[in-house]
């Protein structure tokens, strides 16, 4: 099988020739080290735009034995940016406090051909890799652009503002998803964090009132396999989000849920993607990384419907030798 065929087979809950390995993000600092180059300057990380060229993306995929390449096309987040070590980026205070703030800001025209030029280059040069288009739907960019504390307070103090910000982002995402699904991408990934480790960010009532109708708006335009990403314990939300017609769940943090139980309960309805602990990747030994990955491949991949991945992304604090140990586990199947 080609990498593309392997990924699409697993996403369809079928059994490919081996368990695929994908990442939805590799931090530029780590990526440069893996390719033998100097790391970018601190503060250079930008989470809403594509961090590297298609040729570099393919070269990185080969180093890591990955079956996918990634193109990032997210709406801008209007919040303070705080630079961390190795070019890491953290969001600070949100900039949207009122409807007037929305009117002062703008999102890129989702109907402009220019917005998709970079993606067209990736499509033309993707070879046999599975091309993942990574974007966000309307929930999490609204949280970030209002600021997390302000967003949750506004749910009670100014719910119409929360809905207006979510609608602003959801309308943009809907137009983008319709456009990219008409292009030759292989998998659509939306990255809207919905949960903490303890459970969902919203009560089930609020999730169904606020988030689900907007996910449905996006879902009606999805015509490619759709993998939904969220950190945290999403178990209480799984039955709801599966009604959207999603094909896969990512990132399935081992510190937040039991992926083997998720596989038992929902494995016939959605491909599971992820679960390699960032704690192990960041602090463990290469042997521990390889053993954890091998256990997931053994327990979850034997009947198909599983794709190996980190439980978020390969971050800047992952040692090169641990990233390569994950690649080694893939090659030893």
C-alpha positions as protocol buffer text, in pm:
chain_id: "A"
residue {
  index: 1
  type: UNK
  ca { x: 0 y: 0 z: 0 }
}
residue {
  index: 2
  type: UNK
  ca { x: 103 y: 360 z: -50 }
}
residue {
  index: 3
  type: UNK
  ca { x: 97 y: 591 z: 248 }
}
residue {
  index: 4
  type: UNK
  ca { x: -222 y: 749 z: 120 }
}
residue {
  index: 5
  type: UNK
  ca { x: -393 y: 413 z: 72 }
}
residue {
  index: 6
  type: UNK
  ca { x: -278 y: 299 z: 417 }
}
residue {
  index: 7
  type: UNK
  ca { x: -419 y: 607 z: 592 }
}
residue {
  index: 8
  type: UNK
  ca { x: -748 y: 603 z: 405 }
}
residue {
  index: 9
  type: UNK
  ca { x: -794 y: 234 z: 481 }
}
residue {
  index: 10
  type: UNK
  ca { x: -742 y: 290 z: 854 }
}
residue {
  index: 11
  type: UNK
  ca { x: -964 y: 601 z: 858 }
}
residue {
  index: 12
  type: UNK
  ca { x: -1239 y: 389 z: 706 }
}
residue {
  index: 13
  type: UNK
  ca { x: -1197 y: 145 z: 1000 }
}
residue {
  index: 14
  type: UNK
  ca { x: -1043 y: -116 z: 772 }
}
residue {
  index: 15
  type: UNK
  ca { x: -716 y: -301 z: 823 }
}
residue {
  index: 16
  type: UNK
  ca { x: -425 y: -170 z: 614 }
}
residue {
  index: 17
  type: UNK
  ca { x: -99 y: -353 z: 548 }
}
residue {
  index: 18
  type: UNK
  ca { x: 42 y: -197 z: 867 }
}
residue {
  index: 19
  type: UNK
  ca { x: -62 y: 62 z: 1123 }
}
residue {
  index: 20
  type: UNK
  ca { x: -8 y: 406 z: 969 }
}
residue {
  index: 21
  type: UNK
  ca { x: 179 y: 681 z: 1152 }
}
residue {
  index: 22
  type: UNK
  ca { x: 77 y: 1047 z: 1123 }
}
residue {
  index: 23
  type: UNK
  ca { x: 124 y: 1376 z: 1304 }
}
residue {
  index: 24
  type: UNK
  ca { x: -96 y: 1682 z: 1269 }
}
residue {
  index: 25
  type: UNK
  ca { x: 194 y: 1903 z: 1373 }
}
residue {
  index: 26
  type: UNK
  ca { x: 570 y: 1897 z: 1423 }
}
residue {
  index: 27
  type: UNK
  ca { x: 713 y: 2201 z: 1597 }
}
residue {
  index: 28
  type: UNK
  ca { x: 949 y: 2395 z: 1366 }
}
residue {
  index: 29
  type: UNK
  ca { x: 1232 y: 2384 z: 1619 }
}
residue {
  index: 30
  type: UNK
  ca { x: 1219 y: 2004 z: 1637 }
}
residue {
  index: 31
  type: UNK
  ca { x: 1161 y: 1970 z: 1263 }
}
residue {
  index: 32
  type: UNK
  ca { x: 1473 y: 2169 z: 1184 }
}
residue {
  index: 33
  type: UNK
  ca { x: 1680 y: 1955 z: 1421 }
}
residue {
  index: 34
  type: UNK
  ca { x: 1545 y: 1638 z: 1262 }
}
residue {
  index: 35
  type: UNK
  ca { x: 1648 y: 1770 z: 920 }
}
residue {
  index: 36
  type: UNK
  ca { x: 1992 y: 1871 z: 1048 }
}
residue {
  index: 37
  type: UNK
  ca { x: 1940 y: 2246 z: 1043 }
}
residue {
  index: 38
  type: UNK
  ca { x: 1950 y: 2530 z: 1296 }
}
residue {
  index: 39
  type: UNK
  ca { x: 1632 y: 2587 z: 1497 }
}
residue {
  index: 40
  type: UNK
  ca { x: 1426 y: 2902 z: 1421 }
}
residue {
  index: 41
  type: UNK
  ca { x: 1447 y: 3206 z: 1645 }
}
residue {
  index: 42
  type: UNK
  ca { x: 1239 y: 3216 z: 1965 }
}
residue {
  index: 43
  type: UNK
  ca { x: 893 y: 3355 z: 1911 }
}
residue {
  index: 44
  type: UNK
  ca { x: 879 y: 3255 z: 1544 }
}
residue {
  index: 45
  type: UNK
  ca { x: 608 y: 2992 z: 1584 }
}
residue {
  index: 46
  type: UNK
  ca { x: 276 y: 3072 z: 1419 }
}
residue {
  index: 47
  type: UNK
  ca { x: -3 y: 2818 z: 1470 }
}
residue {
  index: 48
  type: UNK
  ca { x: -244 y: 2946 z: 1205 }
}
residue {
  index: 49
  type: UNK
  ca { x: -25 y: 2923 z: 895 }
}
residue {
  index: 50
  type: UNK
  ca { x: 176 y: 2655 z: 720 }
}
residue {
  index: 51
  type: UNK
  ca { x: 521 y: 2637 z: 886 }
}
residue {
  index: 52
  type: UNK
  ca { x: 724 y: 2486 z: 598 }
}
residue {
  index: 53
  type: UNK
  ca { x: 732 y: 2416 z: 226 }
}
residue {
  index: 54
  type: UNK
  ca { x: 594 y: 2102 z: 69 }
}
residue {
  index: 55
  type: UNK
  ca { x: 945 y: 1974 z: -4 }
}
residue {
  index: 56
  type: UNK
  ca { x: 1048 y: 2018 z: 359 }
}
residue {
  index: 57
  type: UNK
  ca { x: 721 y: 1860 z: 471 }
}
residue {
  index: 58
  type: UNK
  ca { x: 793 y: 1552 z: 260 }
}
residue {
  index: 59
  type: UNK
  ca { x: 1154 y: 1537 z: 377 }
}
residue {
  index: 60
  type: UNK
  ca { x: 1038 y: 1548 z: 739 }
}
residue {
  index: 61
  type: UNK
  ca { x: 783 y: 1275 z: 671 }
}
residue {
  index: 62
  type: UNK
  ca { x: 1057 y: 1052 z: 534 }
}
residue {
  index: 63
  type: UNK
  ca { x: 1282 y: 1111 z: 837 }
}
residue {
  index: 64
  type: UNK
  ca { x: 998 y: 1017 z: 1072 }
}
residue {
  index: 65
  type: UNK
  ca { x: 845 y: 733 z: 865 }
}
residue {
  index: 66
  type: UNK
  ca { x: 523 y: 935 z: 859 }
}
residue {
  index: 67
  type: UNK
  ca { x: 245 y: 849 z: 618 }
}
residue {
  index: 68
  type: UNK
  ca { x: 108 y: 1203 z: 598 }
}
residue {
  index: 69
  type: UNK
  ca { x: 205 y: 1556 z: 515 }
}
residue {
  index: 70
  type: UNK
  ca { x: 20 y: 1854 z: 661 }
}
residue {
  index: 71
  type: UNK
  ca { x: -107 y: 2186 z: 532 }
}
residue {
  index: 72
  type: UNK
  ca { x: -233 y: 2432 z: 794 }
}
residue {
  index: 73
  type: UNK
  ca { x: -507 y: 2682 z: 708 }
}
residue {
  index: 74
  type: UNK
  ca { x: -664 y: 2826 z: 1022 }
}
residue {
  index: 75
  type: UNK
  ca { x: -842 y: 3153 z: 1087 }
}
residue {
  index: 76
  type: UNK
  ca { x: -634 y: 3417 z: 1269 }
}
residue {
  index: 77
  type: UNK
  ca { x: -657 y: 3418 z: 1647 }
}
residue {
  index: 78
  type: UNK
  ca { x: -688 y: 3768 z: 1794 }
}
residue {
  index: 79
  type: UNK
  ca { x: -500 y: 3735 z: 2121 }
}
residue {
  index: 80
  type: UNK
  ca { x: -168 y: 3834 z: 2273 }
}
residue {
  index: 81
  type: UNK
  ca { x: 118 y: 3607 z: 2175 }
}
residue {
  index: 82
  type: UNK
  ca { x: 372 y: 3505 z: 2435 }
}
residue {
  index: 83
  type: UNK
  ca { x: 698 y: 3354 z: 2312 }
}
residue {
  index: 84
  type: UNK
  ca { x: 835 y: 3051 z: 2492 }
}
residue {
  index: 85
  type: UNK
  ca { x: 1153 y: 2850 z: 2453 }
}
residue {
  index: 86
  type: UNK
  ca { x: 1255 y: 2714 z: 2112 }
}
residue {
  index: 87
  type: UNK
  ca { x: 1004 y: 2930 z: 1928 }
}
residue {
  index: 88
  type: UNK
  ca { x: 700 y: 2796 z: 2114 }
}
residue {
  index: 89
  type: UNK
  ca { x: 392 y: 3017 z: 2116 }
}
residue {
  index: 90
  type: UNK
  ca { x: 137 y: 3071 z: 2391 }
}
residue {
  index: 91
  type: UNK
  ca { x: -184 y: 3272 z: 2365 }
}
residue {
  index: 92
  type: UNK
  ca { x: -249 y: 3539 z: 2626 }
}
residue {
  index: 93
  type: UNK
  ca { x: -524 y: 3796 z: 2668 }
}
residue {
  index: 94
  type: UNK
  ca { x: -793 y: 3789 z: 2400 }
}
residue {
  index: 95
  type: UNK
  ca { x: -872 y: 4100 z: 2198 }
}
residue {
  index: 96
  type: UNK
  ca { x: -1247 y: 4059 z: 2150 }
}
residue {
  index: 97
  type: UNK
  ca { x: -1448 y: 4219 z: 2429 }
}
residue {
  index: 98
  type: UNK
  ca { x: -1752 y: 4350 z: 2241 }
}
residue {
  index: 99
  type: UNK
  ca { x: -1935 y: 4338 z: 1908 }
}
residue {
  index: 100
  type: UNK
  ca { x: -1749 y: 4655 z: 1813 }
}
residue {
  index: 101
  type: UNK
  ca { x: -1423 y: 4462 z: 1840 }
}
residue {
  index: 102
  type: UNK
  ca { x: -1548 y: 4212 z: 1584 }
}
residue {
  index: 103
  type: UNK
  ca { x: -1628 y: 4497 z: 1346 }
}
residue {
  index: 104
  type: UNK
  ca { x: -1273 y: 4632 z: 1380 }
}
residue {
  index: 105
  type: UNK
  ca { x: -1115 y: 4296 z: 1296 }
}
residue {
  index: 106
  type: UNK
  ca { x: -1120 y: 4087 z: 981 }
}
residue {
  index: 107
  type: UNK
  ca { x: -1066 y: 3732 z: 863 }
}
residue {
  index: 108
  type: UNK
  ca { x: -908 y: 3642 z: 527 }
}
residue {
  index: 109
  type: UNK
  ca { x: -1159 y: 3622 z: 244 }
}
residue {
  index: 110
  type: UNK
  ca { x: -1251 y: 3250 z: 237 }
}
residue {
  index: 111
  type: UNK
  ca { x: -1367 y: 3286 z: -124 }
}
residue {
  index: 112
  type: UNK
  ca { x: -1040 y: 3432 z: -251 }
}
residue {
  index: 113
  type: UNK
  ca { x: -835 y: 3205 z: -477 }
}
residue {
  index: 114
  type: UNK
  ca { x: -520 y: 3351 z: -325 }
}
residue {
  index: 115
  type: UNK
  ca { x: -599 y: 3197 z: 14 }
}
residue {
  index: 116
  type: UNK
  ca { x: -558 y: 2849 z: -138 }
}
residue {
  index: 117
  type: UNK
  ca { x: -243 y: 2900 z: -351 }
}
residue {
  index: 118
  type: UNK
  ca { x: -18 y: 2730 z: -98 }
}
residue {
  index: 119
  type: UNK
  ca { x: -253 y: 2435 z: -67 }
}
residue {
  index: 120
  type: UNK
  ca { x: -258 y: 2397 z: -444 }
}
residue {
  index: 121
  type: UNK
  ca { x: 123 y: 2368 z: -438 }
}
residue {
  index: 122
  type: UNK
  ca { x: 100 y: 2092 z: -175 }
}
residue {
  index: 123
  type: UNK
  ca { x: -161 y: 1905 z: -377 }
}
residue {
  index: 124
  type: UNK
  ca { x: 49 y: 1921 z: -692 }
}
residue {
  index: 125
  type: UNK
  ca { x: 359 y: 1786 z: -514 }
}
residue {
  index: 126
  type: UNK
  ca { x: 218 y: 1550 z: -246 }
}
residue {
  index: 127
  type: UNK
  ca { x: 327 y: 1228 z: -421 }
}
residue {
  index: 128
  type: UNK
  ca { x: 191 y: 920 z: -239 }
}
residue {
  index: 129
  type: UNK
  ca { x: 160 y: 1082 z: 103 }
}
residue {
  index: 130
  type: UNK
  ca { x: -182 y: 1139 z: 259 }
}
residue {
  index: 131
  type: UNK
  ca { x: -240 y: 1515 z: 264 }
}
residue {
  index: 132
  type: UNK
  ca { x: -401 y: 1640 z: 585 }
}
residue {
  index: 133
  type: UNK
  ca { x: -566 y: 1983 z: 577 }
}
residue {
  index: 134
  type: UNK
  ca { x: -563 y: 2120 z: 933 }
}
residue {
  index: 135
  type: UNK
  ca { x: -806 y: 2396 z: 1026 }
}
residue {
  index: 136
  type: UNK
  ca { x: -1039 y: 2491 z: 1311 }
}
residue {
  index: 137
  type: UNK
  ca { x: -1417 y: 2509 z: 1328 }
}
residue {
  index: 138
  type: UNK
  ca { x: -1582 y: 2790 z: 1525 }
}
residue {
  index: 139
  type: UNK
  ca { x: -1545 y: 2691 z: 1890 }
}
residue {
  index: 140
  type: UNK
  ca { x: -1181 y: 2713 z: 1992 }
}
residue {
  index: 141
  type: UNK
  ca { x: -1076 y: 3024 z: 1796 }
}
residue {
  index: 142
  type: UNK
  ca { x: -1364 y: 3202 z: 1970 }
}
residue {
  index: 143
  type: UNK
  ca { x: -1233 y: 3087 z: 2309 }
}
residue {
  index: 144
  type: UNK
  ca { x: -880 y: 3204 z: 2228 }
}
residue {
  index: 145
  type: UNK
  ca { x: -981 y: 3537 z: 2076 }
}
residue {
  index: 146
  type: UNK
  ca { x: -1197 y: 3628 z: 2372 }
}
residue {
  index: 147
  type: UNK
  ca { x: -952 y: 3485 z: 2624 }
}
residue {
  index: 148
  type: UNK
  ca { x: -1035 y: 3169 z: 2810 }
}
residue {
  index: 149
  type: UNK
  ca { x: -1150 y: 3326 z: 3135 }
}
residue {
  index: 150
  type: UNK
  ca { x: -1347 y: 3599 z: 2958 }
}
residue {
  index: 151
  type: UNK
  ca { x: -1514 y: 3347 z: 2726 }
}
residue {
  index: 152
  type: UNK
  ca { x: -1647 y: 3135 z: 3010 }
}
residue {
  index: 153
  type: UNK
  ca { x: -1760 y: 3436 z: 3214 }
}
residue {
  index: 154
  type: UNK
  ca { x: -1936 y: 3575 z: 2908 }
}
residue {
  index: 155
  type: UNK
  ca { x: -2137 y: 3255 z: 2876 }
}
residue {
  index: 156
  type: UNK
  ca { x: -2332 y: 3391 z: 3174 }
}
residue {
  index: 157
  type: UNK
  ca { x: -2275 y: 3767 z: 3142 }
}
residue {
  index: 158
  type: UNK
  ca { x: -2306 y: 3820 z: 2765 }
}
residue {
  index: 159
  type: UNK
  ca { x: -2405 y: 3503 z: 2585 }
}
residue {
  index: 160
  type: UNK
  ca { x: -2507 y: 3691 z: 2266 }
}
residue {
  index: 161
  type: UNK
  ca { x: -2145 y: 3810 z: 2233 }
}
residue {
  index: 162
  type: UNK
  ca { x: -2015 y: 3454 z: 2269 }
}
residue {
  index: 163
  type: UNK
  ca { x: -2254 y: 3337 z: 1999 }
}
residue {
  index: 164
  type: UNK
  ca { x: -2161 y: 3627 z: 1771 }
}
residue {
  index: 165
  type: UNK
  ca { x: -1788 y: 3543 z: 1795 }
}
residue {
  index: 166
  type: UNK
  ca { x: -1854 y: 3172 z: 1742 }
}
residue {
  index: 167
  type: UNK
  ca { x: -2073 y: 3250 z: 1439 }
}
residue {
  index: 168
  type: UNK
  ca { x: -1803 y: 3477 z: 1293 }
}
residue {
  index: 169
  type: UNK
  ca { x: -1549 y: 3198 z: 1305 }
}
residue {
  index: 170
  type: UNK
  ca { x: -1794 y: 2921 z: 1212 }
}
residue {
  index: 171
  type: UNK
  ca { x: -1909 y: 3103 z: 898 }
}
residue {
  index: 172
  type: UNK
  ca { x: -1545 y: 3140 z: 790 }
}
residue {
  index: 173
  type: UNK
  ca { x: -1467 y: 2777 z: 864 }
}
residue {
  index: 174
  type: UNK
  ca { x: -1775 y: 2660 z: 674 }
}
residue {
  index: 175
  type: UNK
  ca { x: -1667 y: 2843 z: 359 }
}
residue {
  index: 176
  type: UNK
  ca { x: -1308 y: 2716 z: 389 }
}
residue {
  index: 177
  type: UNK
  ca { x: -1416 y: 2355 z: 449 }
}
residue {
  index: 178
  type: UNK
  ca { x: -1644 y: 2363 z: 145 }
}
residue {
  index: 179
  type: UNK
  ca { x: -1359 y: 2494 z: -70 }
}
residue {
  index: 180
  type: UNK
  ca { x: -1085 y: 2257 z: 50 }
}
residue {
  index: 181
  type: UNK
  ca { x: -1311 y: 1952 z: 31 }
}
residue {
  index: 182
  type: UNK
  ca { x: -1354 y: 2029 z: -338 }
}
residue {
  index: 183
  type: UNK
  ca { x: -975 y: 2006 z: -374 }
}
residue {
  index: 184
  type: UNK
  ca { x: -754 y: 1697 z: -371 }
}
residue {
  index: 185
  type: UNK
  ca { x: -692 y: 1673 z: 4 }
}
residue {
  index: 186
  type: UNK
  ca { x: -716 y: 1332 z: 169 }
}
residue {
  index: 187
  type: UNK
  ca { x: -818 y: 1406 z: 527 }
}
residue {
  index: 188
  type: UNK
  ca { x: -975 y: 1712 z: 689 }
}
residue {
  index: 189
  type: UNK
  ca { x: -866 y: 1776 z: 1048 }
}
residue {
  index: 190
  type: UNK
  ca { x: -1039 y: 2028 z: 1275 }
}
residue {
  index: 191
  type: UNK
  ca { x: -854 y: 2121 z: 1593 }
}
residue {
  index: 192
  type: UNK
  ca { x: -1101 y: 2261 z: 1844 }
}
residue {
  index: 193
  type: UNK
  ca { x: -1016 y: 2170 z: 2202 }
}
residue {
  index: 194
  type: UNK
  ca { x: -1338 y: 2074 z: 2380 }
}
residue {
  index: 195
  type: UNK
  ca { x: -1218 y: 1926 z: 2706 }
}
residue {
  index: 196
  type: UNK
  ca { x: -979 y: 1940 z: 2997 }
}
residue {
  index: 197
  type: UNK
  ca { x: -826 y: 1625 z: 3139 }
}
residue {
  index: 198
  type: UNK
  ca { x: -1115 y: 1612 z: 3389 }
}
residue {
  index: 199
  type: UNK
  ca { x: -1388 y: 1631 z: 3124 }
}
residue {
  index: 200
  type: UNK
  ca { x: -1561 y: 1865 z: 2875 }
}
residue {
  index: 201
  type: UNK
  ca { x: -1513 y: 2242 z: 2896 }
}
residue {
  index: 202
  type: UNK
  ca { x: -1887 y: 2296 z: 2865 }
}
residue {
  index: 203
  type: UNK
  ca { x: -2176 y: 2124 z: 3037 }
}
residue {
  index: 204
  type: UNK
  ca { x: -2352 y: 1877 z: 2809 }
}
residue {
  index: 205
  type: UNK
  ca { x: -2647 y: 2115 z: 2781 }
}
residue {
  index: 206
  type: UNK
  ca { x: -2427 y: 2404 z: 2674 }
}
residue {
  index: 207
  type: UNK
  ca { x: -2227 y: 2183 z: 2440 }
}
residue {
  index: 208
  type: UNK
  ca { x: -2545 y: 2076 z: 2265 }
}
residue {
  index: 209
  type: UNK
  ca { x: -2687 y: 2428 z: 2256 }
}
residue {
  index: 210
  type: UNK
  ca { x: -2376 y: 2620 z: 2152 }
}
residue {
  index: 211
  type: UNK
  ca { x: -2116 y: 2393 z: 1996 }
}
residue {
  index: 212
  type: UNK
  ca { x: -2307 y: 2115 z: 1820 }
}
residue {
  index: 213
  type: UNK
  ca { x: -2526 y: 2332 z: 1594 }
}
residue {
  index: 214
  type: UNK
  ca { x: -2214 y: 2511 z: 1470 }
}
residue {
  index: 215
  type: UNK
  ca { x: -2027 y: 2186 z: 1415 }
}
residue {
  index: 216
  type: UNK
  ca { x: -2330 y: 2073 z: 1217 }
}
residue {
  index: 217
  type: UNK
  ca { x: -2305 y: 2384 z: 1001 }
}
residue {
  index: 218
  type: UNK
  ca { x: -1948 y: 2286 z: 912 }
}
residue {
  index: 219
  type: UNK
  ca { x: -2033 y: 1915 z: 884 }
}
residue {
  index: 220
  type: UNK
  ca { x: -2281 y: 1977 z: 602 }
}
residue {
  index: 221
  type: UNK
  ca { x: -1991 y: 2092 z: 383 }
}
residue {
  index: 222
  type: UNK
  ca { x: -1754 y: 1804 z: 465 }
}
residue {
  index: 223
  type: UNK
  ca { x: -1710 y: 1556 z: 181 }
}
residue {
  index: 224
  type: UNK
  ca { x: -1369 y: 1411 z: 277 }
}
residue {
  index: 225
  type: UNK
  ca { x: -1276 y: 1191 z: 575 }
}
residue {
  index: 226
  type: UNK
  ca { x: -1294 y: 1413 z: 883 }
}
residue {
  index: 227
  type: UNK
  ca { x: -1075 y: 1366 z: 1189 }
}
residue {
  index: 228
  type: UNK
  ca { x: -1175 y: 1573 z: 1491 }
}
residue {
  index: 229
  type: UNK
  ca { x: -900 y: 1674 z: 1732 }
}
residue {
  index: 230
  type: UNK
  ca { x: -945 y: 1768 z: 2095 }
}
residue {
  index: 231
  type: UNK
  ca { x: -718 y: 1747 z: 2393 }
}
residue {
  index: 232
  type: UNK
  ca { x: -857 y: 1621 z: 2721 }
}
residue {
  index: 233
  type: UNK
  ca { x: -1123 y: 1371 z: 2824 }
}
residue {
  index: 234
  type: UNK
  ca { x: -1375 y: 1376 z: 2540 }
}
residue {
  index: 235
  type: UNK
  ca { x: -1543 y: 1049 z: 2639 }
}
residue {
  index: 236
  type: UNK
  ca { x: -1873 y: 1218 z: 2744 }
}
residue {
  index: 237
  type: UNK
  ca { x: -1886 y: 1391 z: 2402 }
}
residue {
  index: 238
  type: UNK
  ca { x: -1811 y: 1098 z: 2174 }
}
residue {
  index: 239
  type: UNK
  ca { x: -2167 y: 982 z: 2110 }
}
residue {
  index: 240
  type: UNK
  ca { x: -2266 y: 1337 z: 2017 }
}
residue {
  index: 241
  type: UNK
  ca { x: -1975 y: 1414 z: 1785 }
}
residue {
  index: 242
  type: UNK
  ca { x: -2007 y: 1082 z: 1604 }
}
residue {
  index: 243
  type: UNK
  ca { x: -2349 y: 1193 z: 1481 }
}
residue {
  index: 244
  type: UNK
  ca { x: -2164 y: 1456 z: 1273 }
}
residue {
  index: 245
  type: UNK
  ca { x: -2027 y: 1182 z: 1049 }
}
residue {
  index: 246
  type: UNK
  ca { x: -1666 y: 1218 z: 1157 }
}
residue {
  index: 247
  type: UNK
  ca { x: -1424 y: 944 z: 1055 }
}
residue {
  index: 248
  type: UNK
  ca { x: -1168 y: 969 z: 1334 }
}
residue {
  index: 249
  type: UNK
  ca { x: -1087 y: 1096 z: 1683 }
}
residue {
  index: 250
  type: UNK
  ca { x: -753 y: 1254 z: 1777 }
}
residue {
  index: 251
  type: UNK
  ca { x: -551 y: 1294 z: 2010 }
}
residue {
  index: 252
  type: UNK
  ca { x: -684 y: 1066 z: 2287 }
}
residue {
  index: 253
  type: UNK
  ca { x: -451 y: 1171 z: 2569 }
}
residue {
  index: 254
  type: UNK
  ca { x: -352 y: 872 z: 2783 }
}
residue {
  index: 255
  type: UNK
  ca { x: -349 y: 1097 z: 3091 }
}
residue {
  index: 256
  type: UNK
  ca { x: -716 y: 1181 z: 3027 }
}
residue {
  index: 257
  type: UNK
  ca { x: -880 y: 861 z: 2899 }
}
residue {
  index: 258
  type: UNK
  ca { x: -833 y: 490 z: 2834 }
}
residue {
  index: 259
  type: UNK
  ca { x: -794 y: 443 z: 2459 }
}
residue {
  index: 260
  type: UNK
  ca { x: -847 y: 69 z: 2483 }
}
residue {
  index: 261
  type: UNK
  ca { x: -1188 y: 129 z: 2642 }
}
residue {
  index: 262
  type: UNK
  ca { x: -1266 y: 386 z: 2373 }
}
residue {
  index: 263
  type: UNK
  ca { x: -1169 y: 128 z: 2112 }
}
residue {
  index: 264
  type: UNK
  ca { x: -1398 y: -129 z: 2272 }
}
residue {
  index: 265
  type: UNK
  ca { x: -1696 y: 107 z: 2280 }
}
residue {
  index: 266
  type: UNK
  ca { x: -1659 y: 308 z: 1960 }
}
residue {
  index: 267
  type: UNK
  ca { x: -1386 y: 144 z: 1754 }
}
residue {
  index: 268
  type: UNK
  ca { x: -1626 y: 14 z: 1490 }
}
residue {
  index: 269
  type: UNK
  ca { x: -1761 y: 366 z: 1430 }
}
residue {
  index: 270
  type: UNK
  ca { x: -1449 y: 581 z: 1419 }
}
residue {
  index: 271
  type: UNK
  ca { x: -1077 y: 542 z: 1361 }
}
residue {
  index: 272
  type: UNK
  ca { x: -870 y: 624 z: 1669 }
}
residue {
  index: 273
  type: UNK
  ca { x: -564 y: 842 z: 1610 }
}
residue {
  index: 274
  type: UNK
  ca { x: -299 y: 914 z: 1871 }
}
residue {
  index: 275
  type: UNK
  ca { x: -240 y: 827 z: 2238 }
}
residue {
  index: 276
  type: UNK
  ca { x: 143 y: 826 z: 2248 }
}
residue {
  index: 277
  type: UNK
  ca { x: 201 y: 1025 z: 2566 }
}
residue {
  index: 278
  type: UNK
  ca { x: 378 y: 1359 z: 2544 }
}
residue {
  index: 279
  type: UNK
  ca { x: 512 y: 1284 z: 2891 }
}
residue {
  index: 280
  type: UNK
  ca { x: 687 y: 977 z: 2754 }
}
residue {
  index: 281
  type: UNK
  ca { x: 795 y: 1160 z: 2441 }
}
residue {
  index: 282
  type: UNK
  ca { x: 925 y: 1457 z: 2635 }
}
residue {
  index: 283
  type: UNK
  ca { x: 1076 y: 1293 z: 2944 }
}
residue {
  index: 284
  type: UNK
  ca { x: 1111 y: 924 z: 2871 }
}
residue {
  index: 285
  type: UNK
  ca { x: 1389 y: 725 z: 2711 }
}
residue {
  index: 286
  type: UNK
  ca { x: 1386 y: 613 z: 2347 }
}
residue {
  index: 287
  type: UNK
  ca { x: 1326 y: 259 z: 2471 }
}
residue {
  index: 288
  type: UNK
  ca { x: 1018 y: 373 z: 2665 }
}
residue {
  index: 289
  type: UNK
  ca { x: 883 y: 560 z: 2362 }
}
residue {
  index: 290
  type: UNK
  ca { x: 932 y: 260 z: 2137 }
}
residue {
  index: 291
  type: UNK
  ca { x: 772 y: 23 z: 2389 }
}
residue {
  index: 292
  type: UNK
  ca { x: 466 y: 247 z: 2434 }
}
residue {
  index: 293
  type: UNK
  ca { x: 418 y: 281 z: 2059 }
}
residue {
  index: 294
  type: UNK
  ca { x: 464 y: -93 z: 2005 }
}
residue {
  index: 295
  type: UNK
  ca { x: 198 y: -168 z: 2267 }
}
residue {
  index: 296
  type: UNK
  ca { x: -52 y: 59 z: 2095 }
}
residue {
  index: 297
  type: UNK
  ca { x: 21 y: -96 z: 1758 }
}
residue {
  index: 298
  type: UNK
  ca { x: -23 y: -444 z: 1906 }
}
residue {
  index: 299
  type: UNK
  ca { x: -341 y: -377 z: 2104 }
}
residue {
  index: 300
  type: UNK
  ca { x: -525 y: -134 z: 1876 }
}
residue {
  index: 301
  type: UNK
  ca { x: -402 y: -205 z: 1527 }
}
residue {
  index: 302
  type: UNK
  ca { x: -462 y: -576 z: 1490 }
}
residue {
  index: 303
  type: UNK
  ca { x: -815 y: -531 z: 1349 }
}
residue {
  index: 304
  type: UNK
  ca { x: -759 y: -195 z: 1178 }
}
residue {
  index: 305
  type: UNK
  ca { x: -912 y: 141 z: 1257 }
}
residue {
  index: 306
  type: UNK
  ca { x: -610 y: 275 z: 1444 }
}
residue {
  index: 307
  type: UNK
  ca { x: -343 y: 528 z: 1340 }
}
residue {
  index: 308
  type: UNK
  ca { x: -36 y: 583 z: 1555 }
}
residue {
  index: 309
  type: UNK
  ca { x: 30 y: 944 z: 1654 }
}
residue {
  index: 310
  type: UNK
  ca { x: 143 y: 1151 z: 1947 }
}
residue {
  index: 311
  type: UNK
  ca { x: -131 y: 1259 z: 2185 }
}
residue {
  index: 312
  type: UNK
  ca { x: -123 y: 1610 z: 2036 }
}
residue {
  index: 313
  type: UNK
  ca { x: 181 y: 1689 z: 1819 }
}
residue {
  index: 314
  type: UNK
  ca { x: 559 y: 1657 z: 1825 }
}
residue {
  index: 315
  type: UNK
  ca { x: 649 y: 1957 z: 2039 }
}
residue {
  index: 316
  type: UNK
  ca { x: 977 y: 2145 z: 2065 }
}
residue {
  index: 317
  type: UNK
  ca { x: 1066 y: 1974 z: 2394 }
}
residue {
  index: 318
  type: UNK
  ca { x: 1059 y: 1624 z: 2242 }
}
residue {
  index: 319
  type: UNK
  ca { x: 1422 y: 1507 z: 2210 }
}
residue {
  index: 320
  type: UNK
  ca { x: 1528 y: 1413 z: 1860 }
}
residue {
  index: 321
  type: UNK
  ca { x: 1615 y: 1061 z: 1973 }
}
residue {
  index: 322
  type: UNK
  ca { x: 1261 y: 1012 z: 2108 }
}
residue {
  index: 323
  type: UNK
  ca { x: 1100 y: 1130 z: 1786 }
}
residue {
  index: 324
  type: UNK
  ca { x: 1322 y: 888 z: 1597 }
}
residue {
  index: 325
  type: UNK
  ca { x: 1229 y: 608 z: 1842 }
}
residue {
  index: 326
  type: UNK
  ca { x: 866 y: 658 z: 1742 }
}
residue {
  index: 327
  type: UNK
  ca { x: 968 y: 628 z: 1378 }
}
residue {
  index: 328
  type: UNK
  ca { x: 1159 y: 312 z: 1466 }
}
residue {
  index: 329
  type: UNK
  ca { x: 850 y: 156 z: 1623 }
}
residue {
  index: 330
  type: UNK
  ca { x: 665 y: 216 z: 1297 }
}
residue {
  index: 331
  type: UNK
  ca { x: 935 y: 49 z: 1090 }
}
residue {
  index: 332
  type: UNK
  ca { x: 952 y: -257 z: 1317 }
}
residue {
  index: 333
  type: UNK
  ca { x: 589 y: -366 z: 1270 }
}
